[in-house]
């Protein structure tokens, strides 16, 4: 299953599901809308489908590209903190959860912005200290 380039409104998830199942794309979009309004599950489902389905003409999914971009321990820690924020916000919607979420996002931003947190790759077989 792929997210087609033609017929998209947002990310092409509904169009891809409609193409695969033969259902009406309008009916699938309505299903996402209704489940989003009543409980928010439609948004979570749409985001998950968008991240796990490759676009037409691409081999990798957005999730695969994002995981490959986590090249440093600090970027991985930032991703874990963002994941924790998402889990906290999904679990509860009270003020304490929002405060914890904001704190975790702030911590992720601090970790990601530390000096020396570069995505520069050192070629294999070198130490990065060689003179040119």
N, C-alpha and C positions, 0 to 999 in steps of 0.2 A: 504494500500500500504506500502511496506517495501523496504529498500535498501538491496538487496541480498548480501551475502558474496561472492558467486561465480560470476565470470564475471565482476568484478569491474575493472575499470581503475583508477578512483580517489576515489570517495565516494560511488559509486553504484547508483547514482541518475538516470542516463540514463538506466542502467540495470533494475532498479525498474519500471521506466515508461514503458519500453519496455515489461516487464513481465506483467504489469497490462493491457496495451492496445493491446498487440499482435503485435505491430509495430516492425520494425527492430531496434535493438539497435544502429547499425551504422548510421541509418537515424536520430535518436534522438541525437546522439553525434554530427553529422554534423550540426544539427539545433542549438545546444548549441554553437558550434564553430563559425558558421556564425553570429549568433546574438551577440556573444562576440566580434568579430572583428569589426562589424558595429554597434557601439554605446555602447557596453559593457553590454547591457541588459542581455545577456546570462549568464554572470558571476554572476550578481545579482540574477537572477532566479535560477541558479544552487546552489548558496550559501543558498538561502532561502529554496529551496527544501531539501538540505542536512540537514539543521538545524531543519526542521519540520517533516522529515520522520524518523521513527526509523529504526535501522539496524535489519536485520533478527536475531531473537532470543532475541531481547531486547524489553522491554515494553516502555521505555522512549525515547524521542527524544533527540538529543544533546541540543536543546534549553531548554527543561524541566530540564535536568541535570544542565545546566549552571544557570538557574534562581534559582534553589534550592541551588546552591553554594553561592549565594549572601546573606550571613548570617549577615553581619554587615552593618550599615548605610554607612560606608566609601566605602565598596565594591559596594554598590548600587549606590553611587554617582559616583564612577569610571566607572561603567557600563553606567550611563547616559551620562557622558562626552564622552565616547567612541562612544556611539550612536550619540551624537551631531557631533562628528568628521565625522562619516560615512555620516550623512545627509549633512553636509557642502561639503564634497568631492564629493558626488553624485550630488549636486545641481550645483556646478561650478567646473571648473578645472583650475582656474587662480592662480597666485602667492599668492594673498591675502587669498584665500581659503586654500592653502597649509600651509601658515603661521598660520592661525587660527587653522587648524588641528593639526599642530605640537604643538602649545601652549596648546590646549586642551588635547592632549595625555600627554604632560609634566605635566599638572595639575592633570590628572588622576593618573599618576605614583607617584606624590608627595602625593596625598591623600591615595593611596593604600599602600605606604611605611611608613606612619606615625607610630610612636611608639604606641603600644597599639591596633593596628589594627590586631587583631588575629581572626582566625576562630574557636578558642576554644569555645566549647559549655558548658554552665553551666547546669547541670542536673535540670530538673523541680523540684520545691519545695525547692531549695537551693538558697543561695545568692552568692555562690562562695567563701565565707569567712570562711567556716567551717574548723576547724583543723582536721587533720586525725589522 
